[in-house]
């Protein structure tokens, strides 16, 4: 069991037209590890996570998830596998309620099939409140539109959403962008909790202090290739800066 | 719930208040306004305008726009009447007209989604193409409308109303429930409210938009058929300019051009408001050329009220947001 990596990629390449955005990536991530992914703009981090989350497809290479070959063509494929991505822009619809946002695309139905299902609004409201309470966010109602929430609360809802759907692997893309110090600390707390619950995390941030603080392991990308793979304990922020510049 | 809260959470609330207010003012302006006979006249064309406005509203919620509804309003019944003239029974002729409308919707969707053109441009092109097609297939002469049809089930008179108003209520109720209580309805709001988020959360936003385009077109075609049944005649130029009235009704009813906001009830209220204004201008013998001025002013007022209430909601956020 210990020998099996949670996620394993081999020989991953991505071309966007003439641009070689990801070059021959090999990477194994054990279950429950918080992996900090660092690199300058254009280093290939976003390309890698877009492949894992089903937004783009690799040009070449294999992905194994939980020991089985994984074919990730659409975002739904990734979600069905249990890979959830939390984007820096937080994938929320501002005018819609917290409950509706939590269940976007995966609504609870009283009857019917997906695409023609009658919503179970009461169950969604109840479960939404429980889910956000689980990440330490206490709101009076899940019916308020998410545009009324602060940036940190939004990230909390996004993480609650991922936890609620029992995602087994969470990709956090710049989750602390545009957040106040207090809210950033809260998000970093969420990340530590995730690792402690056995959820594998890929954490991406330009803020190397944040990455160093929460990650078990640091992987650096440059020009589409993996240039370093280190235990966090063996490195420090100045070394990390050198790696990516 | 406070008034402020209702104004913020119901997109049609400000239009509803305007409707109440103007109904009151108009009753005072003209004793003939609030009469049985007058309502009979005012409500006649409402199902036709409101059905088109509903389709436009739902499409606007999904984040797109349709300028071709006025032309489809003529094309679909033209196909139907020509089919009937060729001896095809009414139900099949109607189906043929609705399919023609659906095809227009599909083409609008394909141009917008596959070619990536703004729907404003795609459907502006379709406005001309569908109108031209209507005239071409009619051969330049409006075909005669069969006189011996039993049309009670769709435009028959029930007291001061026509049966078509029940079609409006029925279709409106179904669409309202679909939008608010079904998962697909939620996806329409999500697609228009934040397309990237909807897509990343696994919603097929292209399918959502295509469905909205087709629905909008089919509703416009159906509305055109109701008008043809009511007037018992068809002219290829029918519905010219209707796209602007329908969009005005949608916008007055609270639909946002940016997508993600709007309601079916709002579309009906918007259509009623426009019809009431037209009516009071006739009743009070004001120069009819003021009608467009009044509709224009109403658009600006309605959108301004919506903007003010939404901005007020935005300020509320910063007040309560930071103490969490």
HADDOCK unambig.tbl for C-alpha pairs under 7 A between the chains (distance, minus, plus):
assign (segid A and resid 75 and name CA) (segid B and resid 200 and name CA) 5.89 0.50 0.50
assign (segid A and resid 75 and name CA) (segid B and resid 201 and name CA) 6.67 0.50 0.50
assign (segid A and resid 75 and name CA) (segid B and resid 202 and name CA) 5.22 0.50 0.50
assign (segid A and resid 76 and name CA) (segid B and resid 202 and name CA) 4.80 0.50 0.50
assign (segid A and resid 91 and name CA) (segid B and resid 197 and name CA) 4.14 0.50 0.50
assign (segid A and resid 91 and name CA) (segid B and resid 200 and name CA) 6.99 0.50 0.50
assign (segid A and resid 92 and name CA) (segid B and resid 197 and name CA) 5.70 0.50 0.50
assign (segid A and resid 93 and name CA) (segid B and resid 190 and name CA) 5.91 0.50 0.50
assign (segid A and resid 93 and name CA) (segid B and resid 193 and name CA) 5.43 0.50 0.50
assign (segid A and resid 93 and name CA) (segid B and resid 194 and name CA) 5.20 0.50 0.50
assign (segid A and resid 93 and name CA) (segid B and resid 197 and name CA) 6.79 0.50 0.50
assign (segid A and resid 94 and name CA) (segid B and resid 193 and name CA) 6.89 0.50 0.50
assign (segid A and resid 95 and name CA) (segid B and resid 193 and name CA) 6.70 0.50 0.50
assign (segid A and resid 104 and name CA) (segid B and resid 201 and name CA) 6.45 0.50 0.50
assign (segid A and resid 105 and name CA) (segid B and resid 201 and name CA) 5.90 0.50 0.50
assign (segid A and resid 105 and name CA) (segid B and resid 202 and name CA) 5.75 0.50 0.50
assign (segid A and resid 105 and name CA) (segid B and resid 203 and name CA) 5.40 0.50 0.50
assign (segid A and resid 107 and name CA) (segid B and resid 183 and name CA) 6.26 0.50 0.50
assign (segid A and resid 115 and name CA) (segid B and resid 183 and name CA) 6.06 0.50 0.50
assign (segid A and resid 115 and name CA) (segid B and resid 184 and name CA) 5.20 0.50 0.50
assign (segid A and resid 116 and name CA) (segid B and resid 182 and name CA) 6.52 0.50 0.50
assign (segid A and resid 116 and name CA) (segid B and resid 183 and name CA) 6.47 0.50 0.50
assign (segid A and resid 116 and name CA) (segid B and resid 184 and name CA) 6.29 0.50 0.50
assign (segid A and resid 117 and name CA) (segid B and resid 182 and name CA) 5.42 0.50 0.50
assign (segid A and resid 117 and name CA) (segid B and resid 183 and name CA) 5.55 0.50 0.50
assign (segid A and resid 118 and name CA) (segid B and resid 181 and name CA) 5.84 0.50 0.50
assign (segid A and resid 118 and name CA) (segid B and resid 182 and name CA) 4.53 0.50 0.50
assign (segid A and resid 118 and name CA) (segid B and resid 183 and name CA) 6.49 0.50 0.50
assign (segid A and resid 119 and name CA) (segid B and resid 181 and name CA) 5.43 0.50 0.50
assign (segid A and resid 119 and name CA) (segid B and resid 182 and name CA) 5.27 0.50 0.50
assign (segid A and resid 119 and name CA) (segid B and resid 183 and name CA) 5.99 0.50 0.50
assign (segid A and resid 148 and name CA) (segid B and resid 317 and name CA) 4.76 0.50 0.50
assign (segid A and resid 148 and name CA) (segid B and resid 321 and name CA) 6.96 0.50 0.50
assign (segid A and resid 149 and name CA) (segid B and resid 317 and name CA) 6.80 0.50 0.50
assign (segid A and resid 149 and name CA) (segid B and resid 321 and name CA) 5.88 0.50 0.50
assign (segid A and resid 150 and name CA) (segid B and resid 321 and name CA) 5.37 0.50 0.50
assign (segid A and resid 150 and name CA) (segid B and resid 322 and name CA) 6.82 0.50 0.50
